[in-house]
Amino acid sequence: MGKRLVQQGLQQGKLEGRLEEIRTAIVDFLESRFNQQPVGVDAALATITDLERLKKLRREVFKANTLQEALGIIAQAADGTGEH
């Protein structure tokens, strides 16, 4: 039983690491592309805990032509109203 808990803990840790990696990539993109990191983006991204949803969000944000477009995509995903 202890071994199983350790494995579950390791899997959860890996998932958290992947989520954080994608969140960081999104923030880095905003800073690089638009020369700023808008307030609240970190908090909005932290609300998304589904890996596939976050990966889809990253792809959509990377396609954004403007900061406002990127923020709208993030807001929809964080609210759960988008398909992200």
C-alpha positions, -999 to 999 in steps of 0.1 A, spaced: 0 0 0 28 24 8 45 18 -26 12 26 -43 9 59 -24 45 67 -34 37 60 -71 6 82 -69 26 110 -53 52 107 -81 26 108 -108 9 138 -92 43 155 -89 50 149 -126 16 163 -136 21 194 -115 55 199 -131 41 196 -166 13 221 -157 38 246 -143 60 241 -174 31 250 -197 20 279 -176 56 293 -176 58 289 -214 26 310 -218 38 337 -195 73 337 -212 55 340 -246 35 370 -234 66 387 -220 86 380 -252 60 388 -278 42 417 -262 70 430 -239 48 427 -208 31 403 -184 -3 415 -176 -15 414 -140 -36 384 -131 -23 360 -158 -5 338 -133 -37 335 -112 -59 328 -142 -35 301 -155 -33 285 -120 -71 278 -121 -66 254 -151 -55 220 -138 -64 198 -167 -32 191 -187 -49 187 -221 -69 218 -217 -38 238 -207 -19 224 -237 -47 235 -260 -48 269 -244 -10 273 -250 -15 265 -287 -43 291 -290 -24 318 -271 7 312 -293 -16 320 -323 -28 353 -308 -20 384 -328 -25 409 -300 -21 410 -263 -58 416 -259 -66 385 -280 -43 364 -259 -58 377 -227 -93 370 -240 -83 334 -248 -68 330 -213 -99 346 -196 -123 322 -215 -102 292 -205 -99 302 -169 -137 309 -167 -144 275 -183 -165 292 -209 -142 285 -239 -134 252 -256 -99 254 -241 
